[in-house]
Amino acid sequence: MQRKFIVGNWKMNGALANNETLLKEVANGVAKMPGVDCAVCVPFPYLAQTQSLLHGTSIKLGAQNVHQANKGAYTGEVSVSMLSDFNCDYVIVGHSERRNLFGESSQLVAEKFASVQKAGLLPIICVGETLEQRETGITEAVVTEQLAEVSKLLGEQSFRTSVIAYEPVWAIGTGKTATPEQAQEVHAFIRKNIAGFDEEFGQALCILYGGSVNPTNAAELFSMPDIDGGLIGGASLVAEDFLAICNAGQK
Ligand code: 13P
């Protein structure tokens, strides 16, 4: 089993004045946890501040979105080369909030995924079903469709240099976590769906769970064989909580 990877997704939260305290507390805590890997994905305006505060720490830097083109007349957008300027290691693509609130299709998400990889950064691609889709029994079909465009565009092997995050939409920000068994079932499906019977490939895949992960439920989720870590929203804004989750991921 690989080391757990815990990623904070701040979403549209943060403030110049508060970020410093949060990041310093997180960095100090993580420095005492050699058995876990961490990253924080912050809003674009705070990349410079976060880059400088994380300098010399083991915590990696990530962004939450990117435009698929490298430059041009796309007012208000940010390209991956700009993210590279801040030494970002990761970029979240296809978060359900982007898919649902901003109409991002799986095809567009695949283009963003490609652009991130082409620049040498690692995409964190999010997939997950709504409550209605779960209740209709089409969870597997939904996540398959969400990943298929990447396979079509770049081939299955491209997932080797990426992170996949399974985030059931009904569990995001609702306090309603998927049970470890529910999450495990989908994680195992995703691994098999991408890697087939290639065991080495399957083990190389990093599949995070996201959706109301907190200090109380983290250890149980991370104990499941196919859960390689977590993508943490709300709890990543509170140093104590985020650190407790990182600690739960320590080997
Ligand atoms: P919460 O942890 O706030 O449920 O958010 C999960 C998420 O969407 C992380 O990307």
Boltz pocket constraint, residues with backbone or C-beta under 6 A from the ligand:
constraints:
  - pocket:
      binder: B
      contacts: [[A, 9], [A, 95], [A, 167], [A, 171], [A, 172], [A, 173], [A, 174], [A, 175], [A, 210], [A, 211], [A, 212], [A, 213], [A, 231], [A, 232], [A, 233], [A, 234], [A, 235]]
      max_distance: 6.0
